[in-house]
Amino acid sequence: MWCWIALILLLPGVAEADKAQGAFWRSLLVPGWGQKYARGGGGGFLAAELALWGGYWGFEWLSQVRRNRYEAYAAEHAGARLQGKGRDYFDDLGFYASRLEHNQFARYEDGPNAELYPVEADFFWEWDRDESRQHYRELRNASQHAQRQALYVTGLVVVNHLVAAIHAARVASTEHAQTGFAPKVAVGPGGAAFFLVRHFY
């Protein structure tokens, strides 16, 4: 966040710099802006930016939908009360058939230092069958996978800014560029991909 604020504050000084530097900083801030400043165009980088952010929010939404699904499933098939619980609790739900089993294994492995769930209704769970526990793990893994994909897309956003900035600087420094690159983004349920397509003029 502070990085972008600093860039905005520096823009008046950029106007006095050479064209390549101006194009670089503009596209680093908003992909495609530097290309438009240099010689027009740059829509491909802006489109890629919008597609990537759309993919990010899509994966975040999918992760939340899947989270709601596995939480409801655990409440129905294990009697778990999930409100206010942390990540360790959700992990333990997938590895142990019940709170009792968890506490028994914890005592065996860690002895007096074992971290046990209190004997309270709020921490109770017991799966109706092992297949339900396995299915819960699958649902939880699917939610976590979507969340990892969202994080991966944010990395592609950073790449898009850097590539757009470098490309804008090169375009601005070459009056008659003979080749150009256009970004392409593919976002789907299995993940997202960012690549460059080279065009010859």
C-alpha positions in Angstrom: 0.0 0.0 0.0 2.7 2.5 1.0 4.6 1.6 -2.2 1.7 2.7 -4.4 1.3 5.9 -2.4 5.0 6.7 -2.8 4.7 6.2 -6.5 1.8 8.5 -6.8 3.7 11.2 -4.9 6.6 10.7 -7.3 4.6 11.1 -10.5 5.0 14.9 -10.7 8.8 14.4 -10.8 8.3 11.7 -13.4 6.8 14.2 -15.8 10.2 16.0 -15.9 12.1 12.8 -16.5 12.8 11.2 -19.9 10.0 9.4 -21.7 11.2 5.9 -21.0 11.4 6.5 -17.2 8.0 8.2 -17.3 6.5 5.2 -19.2 8.2 2.7 -16.8 6.7 4.3 -13.6 3.3 4.8 -15.1 2.9 1.1 -16.1 4.4 0.0 -12.8 1.5 1.8 -11.2 -1.2 1.0 -13.7 -0.3 -1.7 -16.4 -0.9 -0.2 -19.8 -0.7 3.4 -18.8 3.0 3.7 -19.7 2.3 2.2 -23.2 -0.5 4.7 -23.8 1.8 7.5 -22.7 4.6 6.4 -24.9 2.8 5.7 -28.2 -0.7 4.6 -27.5 -2.0 1.1 -26.9 -1.3 -0.9 -23.7 -4.8 -2.2 -23.5 -3.6 -5.8 -23.3 -1.8 -5.2 -20.0 -4.8 -3.4 -18.5 -7.1 -6.3 -19.6 -4.7 -8.8 -18.0 -4.8 -6.8 -14.8 -8.6 -6.8 -14.7 -8.7 -10.5 -15.6 -6.2 -11.4 -12.8 -8.1 -9.4 -10.2 -11.3 -11.0 -11.4 -9.6 -14.4 -11.0 -8.4 -13.5 -7.5 -11.9 -12.6 -6.3 -13.3 -15.6 -8.0 -11.0 -18.0 -6.2 -11.6 -16.1 -2.9 -15.3 -16.6 -3.4 -14.9 -20.2 -4.3 -12.8 -20.8 -1.2 -15.5 -19.3 1.0 -18.2 -21.3 -0.6 -16.3 -24.5 0.0 -15.5 -23.4 3.6 -19.2 -23.0 4.3 -19.8 -26.4 2.8 -17.2 -28.3 5.0 -18.3 -26.4 8.1 -21.9 -27.4 7.6 -20.8 -30.9 6.8 -18.8 -31.2 10.1 -21.7 -29.8 12.1 -24.1 -32.3 10.6 -21.9 -35.5 10.6 -19.7 -34.8 13.7 -21.8 -32.6 15.9 -19.0 -30.0 15.8 -19.6 -26.4 17.0 -17.3 -24.4 14.8 -17.9 -20.8 15.8 -14.7 -19.1 17.2 -12.5 -22.1 16.4 -9.0 -21.8 14.9 -7.1 -23.6 12.2 -5.8 -26.4 14.6 -9.3 -27.3 15.5 -10.4 -27.7 11.9 -7.3 -29.7 11.1 -7.9 -32.0 14.1 -11.5 -32.6 12.9 -10.1 -34.2 9.8 -7.5 -36.4 11.5 -9.3 -37.8 14.6 -12.6 -39.6 14.8 -13.6 -37.7 18.0 -12.4 -35.3 20.7 -11.7 -38.3 22.9 -9.5 -39.9 20.4 -7.5 -36.7 19.9 -7.0 -36.3 23.6 -5.9 -39.9 24.0 -3.3 -39.6 21.2 -2.1 -36.2 22.6 -1.6 -37.7 26.1 0.3 -40.6 24.6 2.6 -38.5 22.4 3.2 -35.4 24.5 2.6 -36.7 28.1 2.0 -33.9 30.7 2.6 -31.2 28.1 -0.2 -32.4 25.8 -2.7 -29.8 24.6 -6.1 -31.2 25.2 -9.6 -30.0 24.3 -11.7 -29.3 27.4 -14.6 -31.6 28.2 -17.2 -29.1 27.2 -20.0 -29.3 24.7 -18.4 -26.4 22.7 -15.4 -28.6 21.8 -17.2 -31.9 21.3 -17.1 -33.8 18.0 -17.5 -37.4 17.0 -17.8 -38.5 13.4 -20.7 -40.8 12.5 -18.4 -42.9 10.3 -14.9 -42.7 9.0 -16.0 -42.1 5.5 -17.6 -38.8 6.6 -14.3 -37.7 8.2 -12.5 -38.5 4.9 -15.1 -36.6 2.9 -14.7 -33.6 5.3 -11.0 -33.6 4.6 -11.6 -33.6 0.9 -14.0 -30.6 1.2 -11.5 -28.7 3.4 -8.6 -29.4 1.0 -10.6 -28.1 -1.9 -11.3 -24.9 0.0 -7.6 -24.5 0.8 -6.6 -25.2 -2.8 -8.8 -22.4 -4.0 -7.3 -20.1 -1.4 -3.8 -21.0 -2.6 -4.8 -20.3 -6.2 -6.0 -16.8 -5.1 -2.6 -16.2 -3.5 -0.9 -17.4 -6.7 -2.9 -14.9 -8.8 -1.7 -12.0 -6.6 1.8 -13.1 -7.6 0.8 -12.9 -11.2 -0.5 -9.4 -10.6 2.9 -8.3 -9.4 4.5 -10.0 -12.5 2.1 -8.1 -14.8 3.0 -4.8 -13.2 6.8 -5.5 -13.6 6.5 -6.8 -17.2 4.3 -3.9 -18.2 6.7 -1.4 -16.7 9.7 -2.9 -18.5 7.8 -3.2 -21.8 6.6 0.4 -21.6 10.2 1.7 -21.0 11.4 -0.3 -24.0 8.6 1.0 -26.2 9.2 4.6 -25.2 13.0 4.3 -25.8 12.5 2.9 -29.4 10.6 5.1 -31.8 10.0 2.4 -34.3 9.7 -0.9 -32.4 9.7 -3.9 -34.7 8.3 -6.3 -32.3 5.9 -6.2 -29.4 4.5 -8.4 -26.6 0.9 -8.7 -25.4 0.0 -10.3 -22.1 -2.5 -13.1 -22.0 -4.2 -14.5 -18.9 -6.1 -17.8 -18.6 -8.1 -18.2 -15.4 -10.0 -21.4 -14.6 -11.1 -23.7 -11.8 -7.7 -25.4 -11.8 -5.7 -22.3 -11.5 -4.4 -19.2 -13.5 -1.7 -18.8 -16.1 0.0 -15.6 -17.3 2.1 -15.6 -20.5 3.3 -13.2 -23.2 2.5 -13.5 -26.9 5.0 -11.9 -29.3 3.6 -9.9 -32.2 5.7 -9.0 -35.3 4.9 -5.8 -37.2 
